[in-house]
């Protein structure tokens, strides 16, 4: 059964564009990671400073292993543009 990792993040900057660019680069790297089933990056229509990144994986172990392969500069750019700690959830695909 596949899993989805969901992150909810809020940008430090008012327009959110710096975080959006950093997340787009990270989403591309995650999508290219070994075992990844893809990503979706979403921006909140009502609150443009808020983003959701969805990662699709065949299982939790594959996601955890792939996380160690992501380039540190991409992660630094994301964390540098955040207003606070991101929220995350692990979801199971049911349909």
MODA-V624171 format. One record per residue. OMEGA is omega in whole degrees, -180 to 180 (* if undefined). NEAR is the number of other C-alpha atoms within 12 Angstrom. Layout:
omega->{OMEGA | OMEGA}
near->{NEAR | NEAR}
This chain:
omega->{-177 | -179 | 177 | 173 | -178 | 175 | 174 | -175 | 177 | -178 | 175 | -179 | -176 | -177 | 176 | -174 | 179 | 178 | 179 | 179 | 180 | 180 | 177 | 178 | 179 | 179 | 178 | 179 | 179 | 180 | -180 | -177 | 179 | 177 | -178 | 175 | 176 | -180 | 170 | 176 | -176 | 176 | -179 | -179 | -178 | -179 | -173 | 175 | -176 | -180 | 170 | 175 | 177 | 176 | -178 | -175 | 176 | -179 | -178 | -178 | 178 | 179 | -179 | 180 | -179 | 180 | -180 | -178 | -177 | -178 | -179 | 179 | 177 | 179 | 179 | 179 | 179 | -176 | 178 | -178 | -177 | 175 | -179 | -179 | 177 | 172 | 178 | 177 | 171 | -178 | 177 | 178 | 179 | 178 | *}
near->{13 | 23 | 28 | 29 | 33 | 25 | 28 | 28 | 35 | 34 | 33 | 24 | 18 | 17 | 19 | 25 | 22 | 26 | 40 | 34 | 22 | 28 | 41 | 27 | 26 | 33 | 35 | 24 | 26 | 36 | 28 | 22 | 26 | 22 | 25 | 32 | 25 | 26 | 29 | 25 | 30 | 26 | 27 | 19 | 10 | 9 | 16 | 22 | 27 | 33 | 39 | 32 | 37 | 33 | 43 | 34 | 33 | 24 | 23 | 23 | 16 | 24 | 28 | 22 | 18 | 25 | 27 | 16 | 22 | 23 | 20 | 15 | 16 | 24 | 24 | 17 | 21 | 34 | 24 | 25 | 30 | 29 | 22 | 18 | 16 | 23 | 19 | 17 | 18 | 22 | 21 | 18 | 15 | 8 | 7}
